[in-house]
Amino acid sequence: MRCMGVRDNMVHLIIAYTLNDQCIVVLITQTSP
């Protein structure tokens, strides 16, 4: 199975990907108006 990348509005960007057999979730916050 694979994970999907989901972004909330345009302020928070959530990237999820599979590493080996683990699902890694990365949360990136953008400070752009």
Secondary structure, 3 states (H helix, E strand, C coil): CCCCCEEECCCEEEEEEEECCEEEEEEEECCCC
